Amino acid sequence: MEAAWAELPYSQGSLLGSVNPDLASERQTASFSVEKLTAWLDGGTEHTRLRRAVGTYLQGLETTAVFDITTQEFVLNTPNISAMKWWPGDMGRSATHTVVFAQLYVNGKCYGLHPFIVQIRSLQDHSLCPGITAGDIGPKMNFEHIDNGYLMLQNVRVPRENMLSKFCEVQPDGTYVRRGSQKINYFTMTTVRISLILDEVVIPLMKACTIAIRYSVVRRQSKLKPGEQEAKILDYQTQQEKLLPQLAAAYAFYFISDYLQELFDRGYREIQRKNFDMLPELHAFSSGFKAMVTQYSTSAVEICLRACGGHGYSLLSGLPSLYTKIVASCIYEGENTILFLQTARFLIKCFMAASTGQPVPPSVTYLAAVTPEKCPAKNKLDFLSPDIYTEAYQHMAARLINSTAAKLQDLVQSGVKKHDAWNQCTVQLAQAAKAHCHYITVKNFAETVEKLETQPGIQKIMKHLCDLFALHGIFSNAGVFLHDGYISGAQMDMVTASYLDLLAVIRKDAVPLVDAFDFTDKTLNSALGSYDGQVYQRLYEWAQKSPTNKQISPAYERYLKPLLHKTLSKL
């Protein structure tokens, strides 16, 4: 009963048609067409929603698939408990078949990781097949509607044809034939990581921004000026500084998800032509951006929750469920630190190649570029130039990659083994990977704004958001920009001034900017974030639906009644 109420369905109640006047007034002053912005956002790339559960360290996978040439079957085993599959969605109770990754052995030789279709439950009575041990992994922080499962295999046999064989196969005589790069096995995770950025991360962030910003123009507290009514909390600079950078990030990450999808589509077309050259870049980018976007967005949703005060903590706000959902994205499909390090490995290889004049992918050619040693900005308005702040991000990313590569090289030259040297640099490597992803996100946002020349109203507000996203990153990470003197202390004061000025500018369009996400009230499922702004009426209505408000507490008869009706002795 309690769990069912926690997933409280949207209810219009008696509030339909009544719009909070504070929220209505925010929409009347929009500097752009919300309908045009919504249509433009809807015109983005469609993303396929996928769910998988694959461990990060694939080379160390212990599950085996041994080819039995006499029966033309693969024999699959999870040799010990550490080889058990754990977390795949729908495997706990629902799935009849699964794709199992295992180390392929033919005639005693290991050919690395390969995928196999394995039936795990009967199609007649849904019972587990012979050799299969499977079940639900138990309660989780969220996603209770998904039966994540465990799986162990003991001498499970599947036909030779059950090995997915587009790029490699085992022939009947045991001959192993490869038709491409072995790295194709990482392509599934690349696909999933790119698709989840929008569906599982950016959209929840957009919802959190919508809820928090709408609530912040309905909620009033204290007076900004003597004699006036209490101010909307979004009129306070501190509230703007909490929420508006998160709104800018939601747009930035929406655009980077399109950028990644286009990169993926281009790479997939090449793979179809049996050209696997883009795989390393695709793997590195899907890893790094999955890590950066999920890490940033998780913090952003928490900020939105806390910015709503006590009501944000209520399940009726919709924010706690968004938070417990999005925090999982930092863990599944690869833990973020590991993913940053995979991106860093790619960047170090590219840096070494670029430094010796070898060709590198277009996304990292900046590693060989010569940039000014000092930021050329003269006043705070200069920092509203995309060229100025994009170059600052480029300089910062290149410096971190350069200095980390130099440290690695120094350690190896001093006699430290390569793997030990790598481990001694991992904190800086992760920082460098994050800086690279942040730079590409800022650069992509600026380029997206440039392409909006035919829609000046939308271009203007998108330019403000791009500026805010970029300057917030500099303001919040001042140390890495000040470190080598590229940005001076005086210039950092200019950054701060422009950053704070932007808050007041974007504040005027905050509500229309979240309205453009076009979430229905049913989709938001939030008493704080509904379109009509009737926060307190909706909170009251929804609270009344709690099962605890429909009956006398059972604790009364057992505990309170005896206490209250007990005859107390008189002293």
Summary of the structure (lengths in Angstrom):
residues: 571
radius of gyration: 27.7
end to end distance: 46.1
largest distance: 98.8
contacts: 1833
relative contact order: 0.13
helix: 57%
strand: 10%
